[in-house]
Amino acid sequence: MKYVYPFIRQYLHSQAGILLGPEKDYLIESRLHGLLKKHSLKDLEQLVCVLESTPEGDIAAGVISSLTTHETSWFRDQRPFDRLRTEVLPQLRQQQRRQISVWSAACSTGQEIYSIAMLLRDEGMYSPMWQVSLYASDICKTALAQAERGVYNHFEIERGLAQTHRQRYFEMTPAGWRISSAVRQSVRFEAVNLTRLPDSPERFDIIFCRNVLIYFDPNTQRKVLQNLHDKLVPGGFLFLGAAESTAGLCDGFQYVGTGSGLYVRSKSLG
Ligand SMILES: C[S@@+](CC[C@H](N)C(=O)[O-])C[C@H]1O[C@@H](n2cnc3c(N)ncnc32)[C@H](O)[C@@H]1O
């Protein structure tokens, strides 16, 4: 039993870049309880045997889902969304652009990308003048499935959503509050591990990668930031979480003003 916790910590680190110290072993125990039950596994030792033989199957995905934190809310921290509206969009408009692409790179259950989608609609970006492309990804397939469904319970809907937005963009269904199909269908969802980004030529004007770097070790943070840098157009915007920064990790970004985690891709990396 002694090797079980170090194995699971090491597994989580190698698969998702997430650092969990031994002081969090109680979390491993409590968060994996449901998964053991679901797959009729006797204990964590049996789970470790499964991970050793099938490190990328359904159960493995369940371990990642259970051990990642999916905390999120509508317009979380508010200020980044204010800056998107009052600084970033006006700059893009000034450039006489006709296209805007946004990526929510650890979207959890979807509140972040749908907040962006509502804001862009409020700002009149869904007009024949603009082509808007919204992309959202997360490592956790369970969170992503809820994001794609776009259905939220009372507790979830209450967290940060204004009445006006609820009235304008949601309808009550027997399953819960469902975001309008126009908003839902405007977003492309995909399971993506930030530590293993697939090669693709796609580049974004704006990336939201908030409240996920804090779970990574510095080497993983460095690698992820360099990859995000690569995925932004020159002059593109990166929003990080309030406790996150590029300082000492990636010098291809310039911090813009105080608070709210806004960076601009300032130069190419050497
Ligand atoms: C705390 S939530 C943040 C959600 C949202 N960005 C926000 O700020 O409200 C962190 C999310 O990061 C995801 N995550 C953790 N490790 C990841 C990885 N290696 N690649 C992609 N997503 C990851 C988790 O599944 C979780 O949904």
Ligand as a Chemical Component Dictionary entry (heavy atoms), coordinates in Angstrom:
data_LIG
# 
_chem_comp.id                   LIG 
_chem_comp.type                 NON-POLYMER 
_chem_comp.pdbx_formal_charge   0 
_chem_comp.three_letter_code    LIG 
# 
loop_
_chem_comp_atom.comp_id 
_chem_comp_atom.atom_id 
_chem_comp_atom.alt_atom_id 
_chem_comp_atom.type_symbol 
_chem_comp_atom.charge 
_chem_comp_atom.model_Cartn_x 
_chem_comp_atom.model_Cartn_y 
_chem_comp_atom.model_Cartn_z 
_chem_comp_atom.pdbx_ordinal 
LIG C1  C1  C 0  -9.845  25.375 -11.957 1  
LIG S1  S1  S 1  -10.415 24.923 -13.553 2  
LIG C2  C2  C 0  -10.351 26.487 -14.386 3  
LIG C3  C3  C 0  -11.509 26.682 -15.312 4  
LIG C4  C4  C 0  -11.576 28.071 -15.991 5  
LIG N1  N1  N 0  -10.420 28.298 -16.826 6  
LIG C5  C5  C 0  -11.701 29.158 -14.960 7  
LIG O1  O1  O 0  -10.721 29.873 -14.710 8  
LIG O2  O2  O -1 -12.758 29.296 -14.375 9  
LIG C6  C6  C 0  -8.962  24.084 -14.173 10 
LIG C7  C7  C 0  -9.247  23.198 -15.387 11 
LIG O3  O3  O 0  -7.984  22.799 -15.947 12 
LIG C8  C8  C 0  -8.135  21.502 -16.451 13 
LIG N2  N2  N 0  -6.794  20.889 -16.605 14 
LIG C9  C9  C 0  -5.948  20.425 -15.646 15 
LIG N3  N3  N 0  -4.844  19.933 -16.192 16 
LIG C10 C10 C 0  -4.959  20.087 -17.529 17 
LIG C11 C11 C 0  -4.122  19.770 -18.635 18 
LIG N4  N4  N 0  -2.924  19.177 -18.481 19 
LIG N5  N5  N 0  -4.554  20.072 -19.883 20 
LIG C12 C12 C 0  -5.779  20.672 -20.070 21 
LIG N6  N6  N 0  -6.602  20.994 -19.054 22 
LIG C13 C13 C 0  -6.202  20.710 -17.801 23 
LIG C14 C14 C 0  -9.000  20.796 -15.419 24 
LIG O4  O4  O 0  -9.626  19.648 -15.942 25 
LIG C15 C15 C 0  -9.972  21.915 -15.042 26 
LIG O5  O5  O 0  -11.171 21.823 -15.761 27 
# 
loop_
_chem_comp_bond.comp_id 
_chem_comp_bond.atom_id_1 
_chem_comp_bond.atom_id_2 
_chem_comp_bond.value_order 
_chem_comp_bond.pdbx_ordinal 
LIG C1  S1  SING 1  
LIG S1  C2  SING 2  
LIG S1  C6  SING 3  
LIG C2  C3  SING 4  
LIG C3  C4  SING 5  
LIG C4  N1  SING 6  
LIG C4  C5  SING 7  
LIG C5  O1  DOUB 8  
LIG C5  O2  SING 9  
LIG C6  C7  SING 10 
LIG C7  O3  SING 11 
LIG C7  C15 SING 12 
LIG O3  C8  SING 13 
LIG C8  N2  SING 14 
LIG C8  C14 SING 15 
LIG N2  C9  SING 16 
LIG N2  C13 SING 17 
LIG C9  N3  DOUB 18 
LIG N3  C10 SING 19 
LIG C10 C11 SING 20 
LIG C10 C13 DOUB 21 
LIG C11 N4  SING 22 
LIG C11 N5  DOUB 23 
LIG N5  C12 SING 24 
LIG C12 N6  DOUB 25 
LIG N6  C13 SING 26 
LIG C14 O4  SING 27 
LIG C14 C15 SING 28 
LIG C15 O5  SING 29 
# 
